[in-house]
Amino acid sequence: MIFGHLSRNGQEFSLKFKHTGKSQRRTFCELKLYTDENIEPYIFKSDVGCHSSDNFCKEDGRKKALKKLFTTGMFIKQDRRDIWNAYHDRAN
């Protein structure tokens, strides 16, 4: 599921989440950063899991996967803030 794009200072961000089935209960997050039309995007990925006996909540999985993605140290504070805001402002 793609949550949309964010444009800022000539950069485009694309955010996408994917959830696996009931047996493995994982949420995957993929953030693509487009800096130039002629260059392949930078791709950042993270994933989080849930124990089979826990309740699976897609919203919690998305937030945890996005938070884990930001622990790479590759995003400045303003980028993190803008991406979080774009995620929270999405149409449900």
OpenMM code with the backbone's topology and positions (N, CA, C; nanometers):
from openmm import Vec3, app, unit

residues = "MET ILE PHE GLY HIS LEU SER ARG ASN GLY GLN GLU PHE SER LEU LYS PHE LYS HIS THR GLY LYS SER GLN ARG ARG THR PHE CYS GLU LEU LYS LEU TYR THR ASP GLU ASN ILE GLU PRO TYR ILE PHE LYS SER ASP VAL GLY CYS HIS SER SER ASP ASN PHE CYS LYS GLU ASP GLY ARG LYS LYS ALA LEU LYS LYS LEU PHE THR THR GLY MET PHE ILE LYS GLN ASP ARG ARG ASP ILE TRP ASN ALA TYR HIS ASP ARG ALA ASN".split()
positions = [
    Vec3(0.0846, -0.1167, 0.0000),
    Vec3(0.0000, 0.0000, 0.0000),
    Vec3(0.0895, 0.1234, 0.0000),
    Vec3(0.0714, 0.2099, -0.0958),
    Vec3(0.1502, 0.3320, -0.1044),
    Vec3(0.0737, 0.4439, -0.0353),
    Vec3(0.1449, 0.5191, 0.0472),
    Vec3(0.0806, 0.6284, 0.1191),
    Vec3(0.1063, 0.7631, 0.0569),
    Vec3(0.1716, 0.7658, -0.0565),
    Vec3(0.1842, 0.8909, -0.1258),
    Vec3(0.3246, 0.9425, -0.1350),
    Vec3(0.3305, 1.0619, -0.1856),
    Vec3(0.4583, 1.1254, -0.2144),
    Vec3(0.4686, 1.2570, -0.1392),
    Vec3(0.5909, 1.2944, -0.1126),
    Vec3(0.6209, 1.4204, -0.0471),
    Vec3(0.7310, 1.4867, -0.1274),
    Vec3(0.7118, 1.6122, -0.1636),
    Vec3(0.8135, 1.6874, -0.2378),
    Vec3(0.8651, 1.7998, -0.1511),
    Vec3(0.9982, 1.8131, -0.1474),
    Vec3(1.0585, 1.9218, -0.0704),
    Vec3(1.1991, 1.9461, -0.1220),
    Vec3(1.2305, 2.0709, -0.1532),
    Vec3(1.3640, 2.1120, -0.1976),
    Vec3(1.4156, 2.0279, -0.3143),
    Vec3(1.3295, 1.9993, -0.4105),
    Vec3(1.3704, 1.9231, -0.5268),
    Vec3(1.3851, 1.7741, -0.5035),
    Vec3(1.3455, 1.7276, -0.3857),
    Vec3(1.3524, 1.5853, -0.3549),
    Vec3(1.2110, 1.5293, -0.3444),
    Vec3(1.1946, 1.4068, -0.3896),
    Vec3(1.0663, 1.3371, -0.3804),
    Vec3(1.0833, 1.2162, -0.2898),
    Vec3(0.9905, 1.1991, -0.1986),
    Vec3(0.9879, 1.0825, -0.1121),
    Vec3(0.8633, 1.0015, -0.1460),
    Vec3(0.8773, 0.8707, -0.1514),
    Vec3(0.7639, 0.7815, -0.1719),
    Vec3(0.7646, 0.6795, -0.0590),
    Vec3(0.6521, 0.6639, 0.0077),
    Vec3(0.6422, 0.5770, 0.1246),
    Vec3(0.5433, 0.4641, 0.0965),
    Vec3(0.5868, 0.3404, 0.1254),
    Vec3(0.5027, 0.2240, 0.0973),
    Vec3(0.5140, 0.1236, 0.2122),
    Vec3(0.4015, 0.0609, 0.2457),
    Vec3(0.3981, -0.0424, 0.3490),
    Vec3(0.3386, -0.1705, 0.2920),
    Vec3(0.3827, -0.2835, 0.3472),
    Vec3(0.3288, -0.4139, 0.3080),
    Vec3(0.3182, -0.4993, 0.4338),
    Vec3(0.2102, -0.5744, 0.4447),
    Vec3(0.1880, -0.6621, 0.5596),
    Vec3(0.1831, -0.8063, 0.5112),
    Vec3(0.2451, -0.8958, 0.5874),
    Vec3(0.2417, -1.0371, 0.5510),
    Vec3(0.1231, -1.1052, 0.6173),
    Vec3(0.1049, -1.2310, 0.5858),
    Vec3(-0.0096, -1.3078, 0.6347),
    Vec3(-0.0041, -1.3377, 0.7830),
    Vec3(-0.0982, -1.4184, 0.8251),
    Vec3(-0.1151, -1.4467, 0.9672),
    Vec3(-0.0054, -1.5340, 1.0251),
    Vec3(0.0611, -1.6126, 0.9420),
    Vec3(0.1624, -1.7034, 0.9970),
    Vec3(0.2897, -1.6307, 1.0393),
    Vec3(0.3290, -1.5247, 0.9676),
    Vec3(0.4534, -1.4565, 1.0023),
    Vec3(0.4345, -1.3143, 1.0513),
    Vec3(0.3233, -1.2550, 1.0366),
    Vec3(0.2875, -1.1242, 1.0943),
    Vec3(0.4018, -1.0233, 1.0936),
    Vec3(0.4338, -0.9729, 0.9770),
    Vec3(0.5403, -0.8741, 0.9627),
    Vec3(0.4868, -0.7536, 0.8856),
    Vec3(0.5435, -0.6380, 0.9150),
    Vec3(0.5137, -0.5155, 0.8421),
    Vec3(0.6441, -0.4663, 0.7813),
    Vec3(0.6409, -0.4410, 0.6522),
    Vec3(0.7573, -0.3914, 0.5798),
    Vec3(0.7331, -0.2464, 0.5404),
    Vec3(0.8369, -0.1664, 0.5531),
    Vec3(0.8309, -0.0253, 0.5177),
    Vec3(0.9383, 0.0011, 0.4128),
    Vec3(0.9015, 0.0716, 0.3083),
    Vec3(0.9975, 0.1078, 0.2046),
    Vec3(0.9826, 0.2562, 0.1753),
    Vec3(1.0920, 0.3277, 0.1834),
    Vec3(1.0938, 0.4704, 0.1546),
    Vec3(1.1910, 0.4922, 0.0398),
    Vec3(1.1415, 0.5518, -0.0666),
    Vec3(1.2263, 0.5834, -0.1812),
    Vec3(1.2507, 0.7328, -0.1843),
    Vec3(1.3758, 0.7689, -0.2058),
    Vec3(1.4153, 0.9087, -0.2143),
    Vec3(1.4659, 0.9346, -0.3550),
    Vec3(1.3927, 1.0176, -0.4277),
    Vec3(1.4308, 1.0544, -0.5639),
    Vec3(1.5000, 1.1899, -0.5587),
    Vec3(1.6258, 1.1945, -0.6021),
    Vec3(1.7004, 1.3193, -0.5980),
    Vec3(1.7204, 1.3797, -0.7365),
    Vec3(1.7152, 1.2970, -0.8406),
    Vec3(1.7381, 1.3435, -0.9767),
    Vec3(1.6681, 1.2471, -1.0712),
    Vec3(1.6152, 1.3000, -1.1796),
    Vec3(1.5435, 1.2154, -1.2739),
    Vec3(1.6333, 1.1103, -1.3382),
    Vec3(1.7613, 1.1378, -1.3493),
    Vec3(1.8525, 1.0478, -1.4195),
    Vec3(1.9181, 0.9455, -1.3281),
    Vec3(1.8896, 0.9511, -1.2003),
    Vec3(1.9533, 0.8617, -1.1041),
    Vec3(1.8468, 0.7733, -1.0406),
    Vec3(1.8811, 0.6462, -1.0214),
    Vec3(1.7904, 0.5553, -0.9512),
    Vec3(1.7660, 0.6083, -0.8095),
    Vec3(1.6468, 0.5854, -0.7556),
    Vec3(1.6182, 0.6371, -0.6205),
    Vec3(1.6974, 0.5624, -0.5140),
    Vec3(1.7243, 0.6321, -0.4052),
    Vec3(1.7785, 0.5661, -0.2869),
    Vec3(1.6618, 0.4938, -0.2212),
    Vec3(1.6838, 0.3714, -0.1800),
    Vec3(1.5772, 0.2927, -0.1195),
    Vec3(1.6184, 0.2549, 0.0222),
    Vec3(1.5322, 0.2875, 0.1175),
    Vec3(1.5539, 0.2545, 0.2581),
    Vec3(1.4427, 0.1581, 0.2989),
    Vec3(1.4790, 0.0499, 0.3660),
    Vec3(1.3803, -0.0508, 0.4044),
    Vec3(1.3946, -0.0879, 0.5507),
    Vec3(1.2828, -0.1238, 0.6105),
    Vec3(1.2830, -0.1780, 0.7464),
    Vec3(1.1639, -0.2718, 0.7592),
    Vec3(1.1681, -0.3545, 0.8612),
    Vec3(1.0549, -0.4408, 0.8884),
    Vec3(1.0493, -0.4700, 1.0376),
    Vec3(0.9295, -0.4958, 1.0838),
    Vec3(0.9081, -0.5328, 1.2238),
    Vec3(0.8144, -0.6528, 1.2266),
    Vec3(0.8286, -0.7317, 1.3319),
    Vec3(0.7453, -0.8508, 1.3457),
    Vec3(0.6601, -0.8457, 1.4700),
    Vec3(0.5702, -0.9389, 1.4756),
    Vec3(0.4769, -0.9499, 1.5869),
    Vec3(0.4678, -1.0982, 1.6225),
    Vec3(0.4716, -1.1290, 1.7494),
    Vec3(0.4614, -1.2683, 1.7926),
    Vec3(0.3243, -1.3236, 1.7540),
    Vec3(0.3203, -1.4496, 1.7218),
    Vec3(0.1952, -1.5102, 1.6753),
    Vec3(0.0831, -1.5049, 1.7790),
    Vec3(0.1180, -1.4920, 1.9062),
    Vec3(0.0131, -1.4853, 2.0089),
    Vec3(-0.0332, -1.3418, 2.0360),
    Vec3(0.0351, -1.2422, 1.9783),
    Vec3(-0.0054, -1.1024, 1.9962),
    Vec3(-0.1111, -1.0634, 1.8938),
    Vec3(-0.1897, -0.9617, 1.9275),
    Vec3(-0.2838, -0.9064, 1.8310),
    Vec3(-0.2066, -0.8289, 1.7259),
    Vec3(-0.2428, -0.8482, 1.6009),
    Vec3(-0.1751, -0.7801, 1.4909),
    Vec3(-0.2516, -0.6543, 1.4557),
    Vec3(-0.1847, -0.5412, 1.4629),
    Vec3(-0.2463, -0.4125, 1.4308),
    Vec3(-0.1633, -0.3464, 1.3212),
    Vec3(-0.2231, -0.3273, 1.2042),
    Vec3(-0.1495, -0.2690, 1.0918),
    Vec3(-0.0966, -0.1296, 1.1257),
    Vec3(-0.1758, -0.0498, 1.1911),
    Vec3(-0.1351, 0.0871, 1.2243),
    Vec3(-0.0119, 0.0868, 1.3137),
    Vec3(-0.0107, 0.0028, 1.4175),
    Vec3(0.1059, -0.0053, 1.5054),
    Vec3(0.2272, -0.0569, 1.4295),
    Vec3(0.2073, -0.1551, 1.3423),
    Vec3(0.3172, -0.2084, 1.2622),
    Vec3(0.3779, -0.1028, 1.1718),
    Vec3(0.2927, -0.0210, 1.1099),
    Vec3(0.3430, 0.0859, 1.0222),
    Vec3(0.4261, 0.1864, 1.1011),
    Vec3(0.3760, 0.2281, 1.2162),
    Vec3(0.4490, 0.3261, 1.2973),
    Vec3(0.5831, 0.2710, 1.3440),
    Vec3(0.5841, 0.1443, 1.3897),
    Vec3(0.7087, 0.0849, 1.4376),
    Vec3(0.8082, 0.0658, 1.3245),
    Vec3(0.7609, 0.0246, 1.2066),
    Vec3(0.8504, 0.0050, 1.0926),
    Vec3(0.9091, 0.1384, 1.0462),
    Vec3(0.8274, 0.2435, 1.0461),
    Vec3(0.8769, 0.3753, 1.0064),
    Vec3(0.9768, 0.4287, 1.1086),
    Vec3(0.9470, 0.4097, 1.2354),
    Vec3(1.0391, 0.4528, 1.3413),
    Vec3(1.1723, 0.3788, 1.3294),
    Vec3(1.1659, 0.2496, 1.3023),
    Vec3(1.2886, 0.1713, 1.2855),
    Vec3(1.3680, 0.2202, 1.1643),
    Vec3(1.2984, 0.2587, 1.0584),
    Vec3(1.3643, 0.3103, 0.9392),
    Vec3(1.4456, 0.4356, 0.9712),
    Vec3(1.3926, 0.5191, 1.0589),
    Vec3(1.4610, 0.6433, 1.0932),
    Vec3(1.5828, 0.6218, 1.1835),
    Vec3(1.5975, 0.5043, 1.2419),
    Vec3(1.7132, 0.4781, 1.3273),
    Vec3(1.8420, 0.4581, 1.2477),
    Vec3(1.8325, 0.4558, 1.1149),
    Vec3(1.9522, 0.4390, 1.0316),
    Vec3(2.0430, 0.5610, 1.0391),
    Vec3(1.9897, 0.6753, 1.0811),
    Vec3(2.0691, 0.7971, 1.0890),
    Vec3(2.0859, 0.8670, 0.9551),
    Vec3(2.0124, 0.8234, 0.8535),
    Vec3(2.0262, 0.8802, 0.7196),
    Vec3(1.9335, 0.9994, 0.6939),
    Vec3(1.8497, 1.0333, 0.7915),
    Vec3(1.7514, 1.1392, 0.7709),
    Vec3(1.7719, 1.2499, 0.8725),
    Vec3(1.7722, 1.3733, 0.8239),
    Vec3(1.7822, 1.4863, 0.9157),
    Vec3(1.6463, 1.5072, 0.9821),
    Vec3(1.6458, 1.5845, 1.0878),
    Vec3(1.5250, 1.6049, 1.1678),
    Vec3(1.4087, 1.6571, 1.0829),
    Vec3(1.4358, 1.7530, 0.9950),
    Vec3(1.3292, 1.8110, 0.9125),
    Vec3(1.2691, 1.7060, 0.8189),
    Vec3(1.3528, 1.6183, 0.7628),
    Vec3(1.3015, 1.5115, 0.6769),
    Vec3(1.2121, 1.4174, 0.7562),
    Vec3(1.2581, 1.3778, 0.8735),
    Vec3(1.1784, 1.2877, 0.9575),
    Vec3(1.0446, 1.3508, 0.9916),
    Vec3(1.0468, 1.4768, 1.0285),
    Vec3(0.9236, 1.5467, 1.0639),
    Vec3(0.8279, 1.5525, 0.9443),
    Vec3(0.8801, 1.5876, 0.8278),
    Vec3(0.7946, 1.5978, 0.7090),
    Vec3(0.7361, 1.4620, 0.6698),
    Vec3(0.8154, 1.3578, 0.6802),
    Vec3(0.7665, 1.2244, 0.6449),
    Vec3(0.6618, 1.1769, 0.7446),
    Vec3(0.6858, 1.1994, 0.8748),
    Vec3(0.5843, 1.1642, 0.9758),
    Vec3(0.4549, 1.2411, 0.9503),
    Vec3(0.4661, 1.3707, 0.9213),
    Vec3(0.3466, 1.4515, 0.8958),
    Vec3(0.2717, 1.4020, 0.7730),
    Vec3(0.3456, 1.3665, 0.6672),
    Vec3(0.2813, 1.3138, 0.5466),
    Vec3(0.2103, 1.1819, 0.5767),
    Vec3(0.2728, 1.0998, 0.6608),
    Vec3(0.2098, 0.9724, 0.6990),
    Vec3(0.0817, 0.9978, 0.7785),
    Vec3(0.0866, 1.0879, 0.8748),
    Vec3(-0.0307, 1.1145, 0.9588),
    Vec3(-0.1410, 1.1887, 0.8840),
    Vec3(-0.1055, 1.2646, 0.7813),
    Vec3(-0.2044, 1.3411, 0.7060),
    Vec3(-0.2662, 1.2617, 0.5915),
    Vec3(-0.2281, 1.1351, 0.5762),
    Vec3(-0.2756, 1.0537, 0.4644),
    Vec3(-0.4270, 1.0348, 0.4736),
    Vec3(-0.4851, 1.0032, 0.3609),
    Vec3(-0.6293, 0.9713, 0.3586),
    Vec3(-0.6445, 0.8251, 0.3955),
    Vec3(-0.7264, 0.7985, 0.4938),
    Vec3(-0.7465, 0.6593, 0.5407),
    Vec3(-0.8345, 0.5822, 0.4458),
] * unit.nanometer
topology = app.Topology()
chain = topology.addChain("A")
for resn in residues:
    res = topology.addResidue(resn, chain)
    for name in ("N", "CA", "C"):
        topology.addAtom(name, app.Element.getBySymbol(name[0]), res)
